[in-house]
């Protein structure tokens, strides 16, 4: 095991108490003892259920797959839920948002992908399972791979922050108002 999950709580970012590990690769029962690590945690709270979505690295194929961990007591105890998303390429850095009665996820795909690079948007109506590809929200809009994507909504626009590893620059892609299915414009951050 290289990475594991911990949790920190406190009244502000400068006064927290760390507890961990709360989950390790050994908790990932899908692969028995073949999970090298779990990493890239993303906390998502919905209807008093706390989800942590993570990369689980399958040591057999050296691919990251997206798993979830669940707490029903506000983060005091955690259980491993299982793998919820696999692709033919390595997945990591899950990022989840809710929009119009559905849940959406984007992930980082840094290994096993080739140019032209794209970024898939996944959706489900029922957490934590049932994720399906919805559309490519980026397609051939980066020089390299879109790394560690973050998706935010503000005033009807969707903003997608990524690192383009081909030019080592952070990019902000902006959608048309209220449209999550396709990101269309890019702004470079220097």
N, C-alpha and C positions, 0 to 999 in steps of 0.2 A: 504494500500500500504506500502510495506517495502522498496523496491528498485525502482529506476527509472533511466533514462538515462540522462547523461549530456555530454557536449563536451568541450574540452579544446583546445585552439589554441595559438600558439606563435612561435617565431623564433627558440626556442630550448626547451627541457624538463624543464628547470629551469625558463623560462619566458613565462608563459602561462596565459591566461585569461579564466576562467571557466564560462560556460553558462549552466544553467540548472534549472529545468529539461526540457529536450527537448521532452521527451516522458515518460509516466507513465503507470501503469497498467490500468488506466481508458481509455487510448487510444486504448487498445486491445479490439476491438468491437466484436470479435468472441464469447466471453463469456459474453457480457454485463458487469455487475458489478462483475463477478465471478473470474476475474483475481486478484490473490493476489499480484503479482508483476511481473516485467520484470527484467531480470538480465543477467549476463555473455555476455556483448556486444562484438561483433566482427565486425569491420569496414572493408568493402570490396568495392573498387572503380572499376567500370567497365564502360567504354564508357561514362564518365561524369555523371554517376549515382552513388550516394553514397548509399550503403546498410549497415544497421546495422542489423546483425542477432543476435537474443536474445533467451533466455529461457523465455517463458511466462508460469507462474505457474497457471494452471487451479485449482481454489479452490474447485470445485465440486469433482474432483477425486484425487486431490493432486499430479498431474503429471505435469512435465514440458513438454512443446511442443515447437518446434522451430518456431519462428515468424520472420518477417522482417519489417524494417522501411526504408523509402526511402526519399532521398533528391535529387532534380534535380537542386539545386542551390548551389552546393559545400558546403553543410552542414549548410546553413543559416536557412532553414525551413525543417521540417520533417513531414512525414505522416506515419501512421501505415498501413502496407500492408496486414497483416493477418498471420494466421498459415500456414506454408508450410511443416511441417514434424511432424507426430504423430507416436508413437509406443505404444505397450502394456506396455512399461516400461517408467520410467521417463527419459527425455532427458534434457540436459543442455550443456553449454559450446560449442556452435557451432564454428567450425573452417573451413574456406573455402579457397580453392586454385583453380587456373586454371591450366590446363595441356592439351595440344594437343586439343584445340578447345572444351573442356568440362570443367565443374566446378565440384569440388568434395568437400564433406563435411564429417567431422567426428564430433561426439558429445560424451559427457560424459554420461554414463548410470549408475548412482550410486544407484538407488532404483528400486526394482522390477525385478532385474536380479539375477541369481543364477549361481553357479559354474557348469560347466566350463565357465569362463568369456570370452567374445569376444568383439570385437570392429568392428562396421559396417562402411563401406565406402559407401557413397551415391553419386549419380551423377545426373546432369541435363545438357542439352545442351542450356537451355534458362533460364537465371535468371529472376525472383527469384523463379519461381515455377517448378513443375515437378520432384522433387527429388525422386529417386528410389534407393533401395538397389542394390549395385553392387557386393560386396563381403565382407567377413569377413577378415579384414586385420590383426587382432589378433584373435586367437582362442586357448584357453587353454594355453596361454603363460605367464600368470600372476597368482600369488597366490590369489590375491584379484581382485577387480575391477580396470580396467585401468581408472584413473581419470584425467580429464582436458588434453586431448590429443592435442598435437601441431604437425603439419606435415610440414616438410620443405624439399626442394630439393636442392642438391648441387652436381655438377660434375656427374650427372647421377644417383646418389643414392637418395633414399627417407629416411628421418630420422623421426621417430615418437617418441616424448618425452611424457611420461606418468608417473604418480605417481601410483605405485602398492599399493593400500590401505591395502592389506593383509600383507605386510611386511614393509610398510611405507618407501619405497625407490623409488627414481626416476629412471626410466629406459629409455634407448635409444634403440629403435628397428631400425634395418637397413634393407632396402630392397635390392634385387638384382638390378643392374643398370637398370634404366629406367622403372622398373616394380612397378606400384603403387598398383596393385591389391592384393598383399600379402606381408606382412612384415615378414621377416624370422629370423633375428638374433637379439640378445639382448645384451646390455652392461649395467652393473649396475653402477649407480652413488652413491658413498658412501660419 
